[in-house]
Amino acid sequence: MISQETIVALIDRATHARENAYAPYSHFKVGAAVLCDNGDIFTGANVENASYGLTICAERAAIFAAIAAGCHKIVAIAIAADVIAYPCGACRQVLAEFADADATIVMHDISRGETRHTILDALLPHSFKLEVQR
């Protein structure tokens, strides 16, 4: 379990990352911040594309930034949007690759100031995993 202070910091970083979202088609801007096991925080924002399948969610943008920087263990993620936005299925599966079942998931509604918490296993029970050597 992570501290309330850490949750607030993640929400703040995700909210600021959201400002860089590129969402000219949906106008639905999302920011995310992931916390690595070493305490580092990485952020991402959704980036849409005219070819919708090439769009990347804020969650995966943040996860990929963390992995590219050498973090291979994620303990928490915060997602900030104008509503409570749960991670999509693809983001849940990518998160399951780098986080344990009890990883903290925080969704923050910027417009109402509402926050919800859950764990990865509640969002993706019985996730698909392969044994990988890192």
C-alpha positions in Angstrom: 0.0 0.0 0.0 1.3 3.4 -0.8 0.9 6.5 1.3 -1.7 9.2 0.8 1.1 11.7 0.3 2.4 9.6 -2.6 -1.1 9.2 -4.1 -1.5 13.0 -4.0 1.9 13.4 -5.7 0.9 10.9 -8.5 -2.4 12.7 -9.0 -0.6 16.0 -9.3 1.9 14.6 -11.8 -0.9 12.9 -13.9 -3.0 16.2 -13.9 0.0 18.1 -15.2 0.8 15.5 -17.8 -2.8 15.8 -19.0 -2.1 19.3 -20.2 0.2 17.9 -22.9 -2.4 15.5 -24.3 -3.1 15.6 -28.0 -6.8 14.9 -28.4 -8.1 16.8 -31.4 -10.6 14.1 -32.3 -12.2 13.0 -29.0 -11.3 16.1 -27.0 -10.9 13.7 -24.1 -7.6 14.5 -22.5 -6.0 12.1 -20.1 -2.8 12.2 -18.0 -1.1 9.3 -16.2 1.7 9.0 -13.7 3.4 5.7 -12.8 5.4 5.0 -9.6 8.3 2.6 -9.9 9.6 0.5 -7.1 12.7 2.7 -6.8 10.5 5.8 -6.2 10.8 7.3 -9.6 7.7 8.7 -11.3 7.1 8.8 -15.0 4.2 10.5 -16.8 2.4 10.3 -20.1 -0.6 11.8 -21.9 -2.9 10.3 -24.5 -1.8 11.0 -28.1 -4.5 10.6 -30.7 -4.0 9.9 -34.4 -6.3 10.3 -37.5 -5.8 6.5 -37.9 -7.6 5.8 -34.6 -5.8 2.4 -34.0 -2.5 4.2 -33.7 -3.7 6.3 -30.8 -1.9 5.6 -27.5 -3.4 6.0 -24.1 -1.9 8.0 -21.3 -1.4 5.0 -19.2 0.7 3.1 -21.8 2.6 6.3 -22.6 3.7 6.6 -19.0 4.4 2.9 -18.6 6.6 2.9 -21.8 8.5 6.0 -20.6 9.2 4.2 -17.3 10.4 1.1 -19.1 12.5 3.1 -21.5 14.2 4.7 -18.5 15.1 1.4 -16.9 12.2 0.8 -14.5 10.8 -2.7 -14.7 8.6 -2.8 -11.7 5.6 -0.5 -11.3 3.8 -0.3 -7.9 1.1 2.3 -8.7 -0.5 4.4 -11.4 -2.7 7.5 -11.3 -5.0 8.5 -14.1 -6.4 12.0 -14.4 -9.2 13.1 -16.7 -12.4 15.2 -16.6 -14.3 12.1 -15.3 -13.3 8.9 -13.4 -11.5 7.1 -16.2 -10.6 3.4 -15.7 -7.7 2.0 -17.8 -8.8 0.3 -21.0 -8.2 -3.5 -21.5 -5.0 -3.0 -23.4 -3.6 -0.7 -20.7 -4.6 -3.2 -18.0 -2.7 -6.0 -19.8 0.4 -3.9 -20.3 0.3 -2.9 -16.7 0.0 -6.6 -15.7 3.3 -7.1 -17.5 5.2 -4.8 -15.2 3.1 -4.7 -11.9 2.0 -7.2 -9.3 -1.7 -8.0 -8.8 -1.8 -5.7 -5.8 -0.5 -2.6 -7.6 -2.4 0.5 -6.7 -4.6 2.0 -9.4 -5.9 5.6 -8.8 -8.5 7.3 -11.0 -9.0 11.1 -10.4 -11.9 13.2 -11.8 -10.3 16.7 -12.2 -13.7 18.5 -12.6 -15.3 17.1 -9.4 -12.2 16.4 -7.3 -13.3 12.8 -6.9 -10.8 10.0 -6.6 -11.2 6.2 -6.6 -8.7 3.6 -5.7 -8.5 -0.1 -6.6 -5.8 -2.7 -7.3 -4.8 -4.3 -10.6 -6.2 -7.7 -9.7 -9.7 -6.2 -9.3 -9.5 -4.7 -12.8 -7.8 -7.7 -14.5 -8.3 -10.9 -12.5 -6.6 -13.9 -13.9 -4.3 -11.8 -16.1 -2.4 -13.4 -18.9 1.3 -13.8 -17.9 4.3 -15.7 -19.3 7.4 -16.4 -17.4 10.1 -13.9 -18.5 13.7 -13.6 -17.5 14.7 -10.0 -16.9 
